[in-house]
């Protein structure tokens, strides 16, 4: 039996492994070699397809695989542009608005014709708008206004442009309001004036109205503050500016401005009252009333009435009752509230009472005029000051020169309850013609003939109540016979008046 030679299987395995290893190495070498061509192409293709993330990822792989001396230098430009844009995007995604804005600005400055210029421009505006929001929240209004104007002028074709137009008036309003509420009225005025100028320049009609509204409010609050400091002229100047800011009275502050003006004049008038400067005070109260017309505020009318009463009180103390009553009459017309009307009425009654108790020149003149009114015109006196003193019932007389005894004659209007109207009905009881020497000369005398009369005095008395003009009594009194004629001259020889009988009669008719 023959034996065959057999080749061992184990002798083939090392060669297969070596073959596979060589093949793998060859493939890796081929891939490595291909990568130096394919990766740069892929980076550029990703960049051109506006996929910066892929381009940067592929470039990092490329830079990690190949030494720098083998790197494709044409990649540096697109890669740096992608890096600049990607940095800005990352900052925006992380809400780092200032860093994002600065990065977008670097990209736009460096790559003015870059692939991502439209996106960088748009997102630069978005980042800037978010900066504005943060600035407004932190009350950095000056910077916010500057940046909003930058968006309007520098980013007109972005989505943020219209938002900037809309937001800017609100920022101006918040800025002016915060300054006003902090008491910086001059700063508020400056900001709102700037707001109004901006609105007019760009013909933003609604913004113009808003600026005017806020200006009117600032002037109103400014005026009120000056009023509280008693700087009345300065306060009125601010109220006038408030009215000028709202010439059509279309804002809520219009009525408050008028009310503020009225209150300033009232306070100013009260200050002048305390200094006894009555004419100047009344002038201010009149202006207050004029400013309050068309409002529900009664304070101006009452203040005017009070000023007139205060002046009347001073005049009454000086016994100038006529002027005091004139002022109180005006106060009655000016008083707006029922309470003030009652106060004026009380002052009026007090003045009448004081007048009735006076014996001064005005009281004496009033008594004389009352006698004329009662006896000649048969009318009651206009002034209700007669007969108010119930403890002293006395008389006034009209028609004779003889005075009444002190115990019967009214010394004040309040004591004059009755007027005795006397009509003299004198009777001639005898007459004659008499020669009377008028001139003595050397050769004799010159005579004249005169007619002489002996007259008996007769009084017809009608006693009237002063306040009602009603007859209280009537009586006729005849005096004693007249004296005899005198040869030395004279025309009329009157007998004595019946004063004694008359006065006795008056005493008898007193209740």
C-alpha positions in Angstrom: 0.0 0.0 0.0 1.6 3.3 -1.1 1.7 6.4 1.1 0.6 9.9 -0.2 2.2 13.3 0.9 -0.3 15.8 2.6 0.3 19.6 2.7 -0.6 21.0 6.2 -3.6 23.5 6.2 -2.1 25.7 9.0 0.6 26.9 6.7 -1.9 29.0 4.6 -3.4 31.1 7.4 -0.5 33.5 8.0 -0.4 34.3 4.4 -4.2 35.2 4.3 -3.8 37.5 7.3 -0.9 39.2 5.7 -2.8 39.6 2.6 -5.8 41.1 4.4 -3.6 43.4 6.4 -1.8 44.6 3.2 -5.2 45.1 1.6 -6.5 47.1 4.5 -3.3 49.2 4.6 -3.7 49.8 0.9 -7.3 50.9 1.3 -6.4 53.2 4.2 -3.6 54.6 2.2 -5.9 55.1 -0.7 -8.6 56.7 1.6 -6.0 59.0 3.2 -4.8 60.0 -0.1 -8.3 60.5 -1.4 -9.2 62.5 1.8 -6.7 65.2 1.0 -8.7 65.9 -2.1 -12.2 65.0 -1.1 -12.3 66.8 2.3 -11.3 70.2 1.0 -13.8 69.8 -1.8 -16.5 68.8 0.8 -15.6 71.8 3.0 -16.0 74.2 0.0 -19.2 72.5 -1.1 -20.7 72.8 2.3 -19.7 76.4 2.5 -21.2 77.1 -0.9 -24.4 75.3 0.2 -24.5 77.8 3.2 -23.9 75.0 5.7 -21.3 76.4 7.9 -21.7 73.8 10.6 -20.8 71.0 8.2 -18.0 73.0 6.6 -16.4 73.7 10.0 -16.9 70.0 11.1 -15.3 68.7 7.9 -12.5 71.3 8.2 -11.7 70.2 11.8 -11.5 66.6 10.5 -9.3 67.6 7.7 -7.0 69.6 9.9 -6.7 66.7 12.3 -5.7 64.2 9.6 -3.2 66.1 7.6 -0.2 68.0 8.5 -0.3 71.8 8.1 2.1 71.7 5.1 -0.4 69.6 3.2 -3.4 71.8 4.0 -5.3 73.4 1.2 -4.8 77.1 1.6 -7.9 78.0 -0.4 -10.0 76.8 2.6 -8.8 79.5 5.0 -11.0 82.3 3.6 -14.3 80.4 3.7 -13.5 78.7 7.0 -12.7 82.1 8.7 -15.9 83.6 7.3 -17.8 80.6 8.7 -16.1 80.9 12.0 -17.0 84.6 12.2 -20.6 84.0 11.3 -20.9 80.9 13.6 -19.6 82.8 16.6 -22.2 85.5 16.1 -25.0 82.8 15.8 -23.8 81.0 19.0 -23.8 84.3 20.9 -27.3 85.0 19.7 -28.6 81.5 20.6 -27.1 82.0 24.1 -28.9 85.4 24.4 -25.5 87.2 24.6 -27.0 90.1 22.7 -24.1 92.5 23.0 -21.6 89.9 22.0 -23.8 88.7 19.2 -24.3 92.2 17.9 -20.5 92.9 18.0 -19.8 89.6 16.3 -22.3 90.3 13.5 -20.7 93.7 13.1 -17.3 92.2 12.8 -18.6 89.8 10.2 -20.3 92.6 8.2 -17.2 94.8 8.4 -14.8 92.0 7.5 -16.9 90.3 4.9 -18.9 93.1 3.3 -19.6 90.9 0.3 -19.8 87.7 2.3 -22.1 84.8 1.8 -24.1 85.5 5.0 -24.4 89.3 4.7 -28.2 89.3 4.5 -28.5 87.0 7.5 -25.9 88.9 9.4 -27.7 92.2 8.7 -31.1 90.8 9.8 -29.8 89.1 13.0 -27.6 92.1 13.8 -30.9 94.1 13.9 -32.5 91.4 16.1 -29.6 91.5 18.5 -29.7 95.2 18.7 -33.4 95.2 19.4 -32.9 92.8 22.3 -30.2 95.1 23.6 -32.8 97.9 23.4 -35.2 95.8 25.4 -32.6 95.2 28.1 -31.8 98.9 28.2 -35.4 99.9 28.6 -35.8 97.4 31.4 -32.8 98.9 33.1 -34.1 102.4 32.4 -31.2 103.2 30.1 -33.5 105.2 27.9 -30.9 107.4 26.3 -29.0 104.4 24.9 -32.2 102.7 24.0 -33.3 105.7 21.9 -29.9 105.9 20.2 -30.1 102.2 19.3 -33.7 102.4 18.0 -32.7 105.3 15.8 -29.7 103.2 14.6 -32.1 100.3 13.7 -34.4 102.7 11.8 -31.5 104.3 9.9 -29.1 101.4 9.6 -31.5 98.4 9.2 -34.4 99.8 7.1 -34.8 96.5 5.2 -34.9 94.2 8.2 -37.9 92.9 10.2 -36.8 95.0 13.2 -37.2 98.3 11.3 -41.0 98.5 11.8 -40.7 97.4 15.4 -38.3 100.1 16.0 -40.7 102.7 14.6 -43.4 101.3 16.9 -41.2 100.9 20.0 -39.5 104.3 19.9 -42.5 106.4 20.9 -43.1 104.1 23.9 -39.5 104.4 25.0 -39.7 108.2 24.7 -42.9 108.2 26.7 -41.5 105.9 29.5 -38.4 108.1 29.6 -40.3 111.3 30.0 -42.7 109.7 32.5 -40.0 108.4 34.7 -38.2 111.8 34.8 -41.5 113.5 35.6 -42.3 111.1 38.4 -38.9 111.5 39.9 -39.4 115.3 40.0 -37.0 116.1 37.1 -39.5 118.2 35.2 -36.9 120.0 33.2 -35.5 116.7 32.1 -38.9 115.4 31.2 -39.7 118.5 29.2 -36.4 118.2 27.3 -37.1 114.5 26.4 -40.7 115.0 25.4 -39.7 118.1 23.3 -37.2 115.8 21.6 -40.0 113.2 21.1 -42.3 115.8 19.6 -39.6 117.0 17.2 -38.8 113.4 16.1 -42.6 112.8 15.6 -43.0 115.9 13.5 -39.8 115.2 11.5 -41.0 111.8 10.5 -44.7 112.7 10.3 -45.8 110.2 12.9 -49.1 111.8 13.7 -50.1 109.5 16.5 -46.7 110.0 18.1 -47.1 113.8 17.9 -50.4 113.5 19.8 -48.7 111.3 22.4 -45.9 113.7 22.8 -48.3 116.6 23.3 -50.3 114.6 25.8 -47.2 113.8 27.9 -45.9 117.3 27.7 -49.2 118.6 29.0 -49.0 116.2 31.9 -45.5 117.2 32.7 -46.3 120.9 32.7 -49.4 120.2 34.9 -47.3 118.3 37.5 -44.6 120.9 37.3 -47.1 123.6 37.9 -48.6 121.8 40.9 -45.1 121.3 42.4 -44.3 125.0 42.0 -47.8 125.8 43.5 -47.0 123.8 46.6 -43.8 125.9 47.0 -46.0 129.1 46.7 -44.1 130.1 43.5 -47.4 131.2 41.9 -46.1 133.1 38.9 -43.8 130.2 37.9 -46.6 127.7 38.5 -49.0 129.7 36.2 -46.3 129.9 33.5 -46.1 126.1 33.5 -49.9 125.7 33.4 -49.9 128.1 30.5 -47.4 125.8 28.7 -49.6 122.9 29.6 -52.6 124.6 27.9 -50.4 125.5 24.9 -49.4 121.8 24.6 -53.0 120.9 24.3 -54.6 123.8 22.4 -57.7 121.8 21.5 -58.3 120.6 25.1 -58.3 117.0 23.8 -56.4 115.3 26.7 -57.5 114.4 30.2 -55.1 116.8 31.6 -56.9 119.8 30.0 -59.5 120.1 32.8 -56.8 119.6 35.4 -54.7 122.4 33.9 -57.6 124.8 34.2 -58.3 123.6 37.7 -54.6 124.0 38.5 -54.6 127.5 37.2 -57.7 128.3 39.2 -56.2 126.8 42.4 -53.0 128.9 42.0 -55.0 132.1 41.7 -57.0 131.0 44.8 -53.9 130.3 46.9 -52.2 133.5 45.6 -55.3 135.5 46.6 -55.3 133.9 50.0 -51.7 134.9 50.5 -52.5 138.4 49.6 -55.5 138.4 51.9 -53.2 137.5 54.8 -51.2 140.6 53.9 -54.3 142.8 53.8 -53.8 143.5 50.1 -57.5 143.3 49.4 -57.7 144.7 45.8 -54.8 142.5 44.6 -56.4 139.5 46.3 -59.8 140.1 44.7 -58.2 140.4 41.3 -56.6 136.9 41.8 -59.9 135.5 42.9 -61.7 136.9 39.9 -59.1 135.2 37.6 -59.6 132.0 39.5 -63.3 132.2 38.8 -62.7 132.8 35.1 -60.4 129.8 34.9 -62.9 127.5 36.7 -65.7 128.3 34.3 -67.1 125.1 32.7 -65.9 122.9 35.6 -67.7 121.5 38.7 -65.3 123.2 41.0 -67.0 125.6 43.5 -63.9 126.5 45.4 -63.0 129.5 43.2 -66.4 131.1 43.7 -66.3 130.5 47.4 -62.8 131.9 47.6 -63.9 135.0 45.8 -66.8 135.4 48.1 -64.6 134.8 51.2 -62.1 137.5 49.9 -64.9 140.0 49.5 -66.2 139.2 53.0 -62.7 139.6 54.5 -62.5 143.0 52.8 -66.0 143.9 54.0 -65.0 143.0 57.5 -62.1 145.4 57.4 -64.3 148.2 55.9 -66.9 147.6 58.6 -64.3 147.9 61.3 -63.4 151.3 59.8 -67.2 152.2 59.7 -67.3 152.3 55.9 -70.5 150.4 55.9 -71.6 151.4 52.4 -68.5 149.9 50.8 -68.7 146.9 53.1 -72.3 146.2 52.0 -71.3 146.6 48.3 -68.7 144.0 48.7 -71.0 141.6 50.6 -73.6 142.0 47.8 -70.9 140.9 45.3 -70.0 138.1 47.6 -73.6 136.9 47.5 -73.4 136.6 43.8 -70.0 134.9 43.8 -70.7 132.3 46.5 -71.0 128.9 44.8 -71.9 126.6 47.7 -74.8 126.7 50.1 -72.5 126.8 53.0 -70.7 129.9 51.7 -74.0 131.5 50.8 -75.2 131.1 54.4 -71.9 132.5 55.6 -72.2 135.6 53.4 -75.8 136.1 54.6 -74.7 136.0 58.2 -72.0 138.5 57.5 -74.5 140.7 55.7 -76.8 140.7 58.7 -73.9 141.4 61.1 -72.9 144.4 58.9 -76.5 145.7 58.9 -76.6 145.4 62.7 -73.2 147.2 63.1 -74.4 149.9 60.7 -77.6 150.3 62.7 -75.6 150.9 65.9 -73.3 153.4 64.4 -73.5 157.2 64.9 -70.8 158.0 62.5 -71.0 160.1 59.3 -72.4 157.3 57.1 -75.0 156.5 59.7 -76.1 160.1 60.0 -76.3 160.4 56.2 -78.3 157.3 56.0 -80.7 158.7 58.6 -81.1 161.9 56.7 -81.8 160.0 53.5 -84.3 157.8 55.3 -86.2 160.9 56.5 -86.4 162.2 53.0 -87.5 158.9 51.6 -90.2 158.4 54.2 -91.6 161.9 54.4 -91.2 163.1 50.8 -91.3 159.9 48.7 -93.4 157.8 51.0 -91.0 154.9 50.5 -89.3 152.7 53.0 -85.5 153.1 53.3 -83.4 150.7 51.1 -81.2 149.9 54.0 -82.7 147.5 56.6 -80.9 149.1 59.5 -83.7 151.2 61.1 -85.5 150.3 64.2 -83.3 147.3 65.0 -82.6 148.5 68.6 -85.7 147.3 70.5 -84.4 148.8 73.8 -84.3 152.4 72.5 -87.4 153.5 70.6 -86.8 157.0 69.3 -87.7 159.4 66.6 -86.5 161.2 63.6 -88.1 164.4 62.4 -88.4 166.0 59.0 -89.7 169.4 58.0 -88.4 171.6 60.9 -85.0 172.8 62.1 -85.7 172.4 65.8 -84.0 169.5 67.3 -85.7 166.9 69.5 -84.8 166.5 73.1 -82.0 164.0 73.6 -84.3 161.5 75.2 -86.5 161.4 72.1 -84.0 162.0 69.2 -82.6 158.8 67.5 -78.9 158.8 67.7 -78.3 155.8 65.5 -80.3 154.2 62.7 -81.2 151.3 65.0 -82.9 153.7 67.5 -85.0 155.4 64.8 -88.3 153.5 64.8 -90.5 156.4 63.8 -90.3 159.5 61.7 -92.3 162.6 62.5 -93.1 164.2 59.2 -94.0 167.8 60.0 -95.6 170.2 57.6 -95.8 173.9 58.8 -99.2 175.5 58.2 -98.4 178.9 59.6 -101.3 181.4 60.1 -101.1 185.1 59.7 -103.3 186.6 62.4 -102.4 190.3 61.8 -100.7 192.4 59.2 -99.9 196.1 58.7 -97.9 198.6 56.7 -95.2 200.5 58.6 -92.9 203.4 57.8 -89.4 202.5 58.7 -86.4 204.8 58.6 -83.7 203.4 56.4 -81.3 206.4 56.1 -80.7 209.5 58.3 -79.1 212.6 56.6 -78.5 216.2 57.6 -81.8 217.5 56.2 -83.9 214.7 57.6 -84.7 211.0 57.1 -85.4 208.6 54.3 -88.3 206.2 54.9 -89.6 203.0 53.4 -92.9 201.3 53.8 -92.7 197.6 54.8 -95.5 195.1 55.3 -95.4 193.4 58.6 -97.1 190.1 59.7 -97.8 188.5 63.0 -97.7 184.7 62.4 -98.8 181.9 64.6 -96.9 178.6 64.0 -99.0 175.5 63.2 -97.5 172.0 62.8 -99.3 169.2 61.1 -97.6 166.0 62.2 -97.8 162.6 60.7 -96.0 159.9 62.6 -94.9 157.0 60.4 -93.2 153.7 61.2 -89.8 153.7 59.3 -89.8 150.1 58.1 -93.5 149.9 57.0 -94.4 153.5 56.2 -97.6 152.9 58.1 -99.3 155.8 60.0 -98.8 155.4 63.7 -100.6 158.7 64.6 -101.5 162.1 63.3 -101.8 165.4 65.2 -101.9 169.2 64.6 -100.1 171.5 67.1 -100.6 175.2 67.3 -98.0 177.4 68.9 -98.6 180.4 71.2 -99.6 183.8 69.8 -96.9 185.8 68.1 -95.2 188.8 69.7 -96.5 192.4 68.9 -95.2 194.4 65.9 -92.0 196.3 66.3 -91.6 199.8 65.1 -87.9 199.2 64.4 -88.7 197.1 61.4 -89.0 193.5 60.4 -91.4 191.7 58.2 -92.5 188.6 60.1 -93.1 188.2 63.8 -93.5 184.4 64.5 -94.9 183.1 67.6 -93.1 180.2 69.5 -93.2 176.7 68.1 -95.4 174.1 69.8 -92.3 172.0 70.6 -93.3 171.3 74.2 -96.7 170.0 73.2 -95.3 168.1 70.3 -92.6 166.3 72.4 -95.1 165.5 75.1 -97.3 163.9 72.5 -94.4 161.9 71.2 -93.7 160.5 74.6 -97.3 159.5 74.9 -97.4 157.5 71.7 -94.3 155.4 72.4 -95.5 151.8 73.0 
